[in-house]
Amino acid sequence: MNVLIFGINGFVGKYLSASFLLSNDNVSGCDVAETLAVPDYNIDFGDGRFVEPSAFSRVKYNKSDITDSKSVKEIVSLTKPDYIINLAAISSVGQSWKKPELTMRINVNGGLNILEAAREIAPLAKLMFIGSSEEYNAKGLEEGIDERAPLNANNPYGISKVTQENFIRLYKEKYGMEIYTVRPFNHTGVGQNDNFVLPSFCKQAAEITKSGKGGEIKVGNLSAKRDFSDVRDVVCAYRLILESGNCNEVYNVGSSVARGLDEMLEKIVSFCPNEVTITIDKERFRPEDTPVIKCDNSKIKRELGYKPKHDIYDTLKEMYEYYVKK
């Protein structure tokens, strides 16, 4: 297959491209940077399969900004894709509060550019767009959110993803395009930007370890409970959905376990041999934060046989060790 990944330089882009490389697909990717961001770590899927950084030499890379419709059309025309996956986005809720206009421009307008390019140039391609658990309003749904829950986002990022889905539905109905939609819950792993909560904790703990003395970890709201998955499990779910042949279904992807950030932090602190002080930093609080967000993943498990393989605490240990070595 010819696979085109927009936003390939991002956290998930590296893992998804590695997954397709393992399948010997022809992987093309684009992002706003001049060159492909090659990971400085092996991507180990935990089943005996792994991808070394050198394997990324097989990826055909082109610089492209998805907010530039002409550039997007040129990329689609050049790569002749069978699969188009859009990972390019402002993906941080915190950043979306700071830059709501940019969030809409990239997540909505950029997505529209990809839809239009596919409609005009690659109408038979399978497309996948990544939504988010932030599309739901989780209040009152602490026992788990399934795909039937109403979409009622309470932050700019979530609103942008709901809007994206509305356009996807329109293009499917109007043009008969094969577009797959997924709503992942929180996922993490080695290589995630430390603007996100768990990499931030792991990086700070690793810095204390490397210093050889005690130190502090700055944190925000620790009372929140979130459903965290390993990025490798999430990427496997994306492949299952994209290859399912049924683009009329929307699937949640998560672990169906909500863990407190305080619990996750305690585990990370246990990796550090030095004394750790926890400091509350009000700057790290969001304008609005939902107490509990938990996935109900029964639909994707029942219909597609999804089986997460990675324990999130093992993932945290890998992230911490990565920062120590780095």
Buried (B, 14 or more C-beta within 10 A) or exposed (E): EBBBBBBBBBBBBBBBBBBBBBEEBBBBBBBBEEEBBBBEBEBBBEEEEEBEBEBBEEBBBBEBBBBBBEBBBBBBEBBEBBBBBBBBBBBBBBBBBEBBEBBBBBBBBBBBBBBBBBBEBBEEBBBBBBBBBBBBBBEEBBEBBEBEBEBEBBBBBBBBBBBBBEBBEEBBEEEEBBBBBBBBBBBBBBBBEBEBBBBBBBBBBBBBBBEEEEBEBBBBBBEBBBBBBBBBBBBBBBBBBBEBEEBEBBBBBBBBBBBBBBEBBEBBBBBBEBEBEBEEEEEEEBEEBBEBBBBBBBBBBEBBEBEBEBEBBEBBBBBBBBBBEE
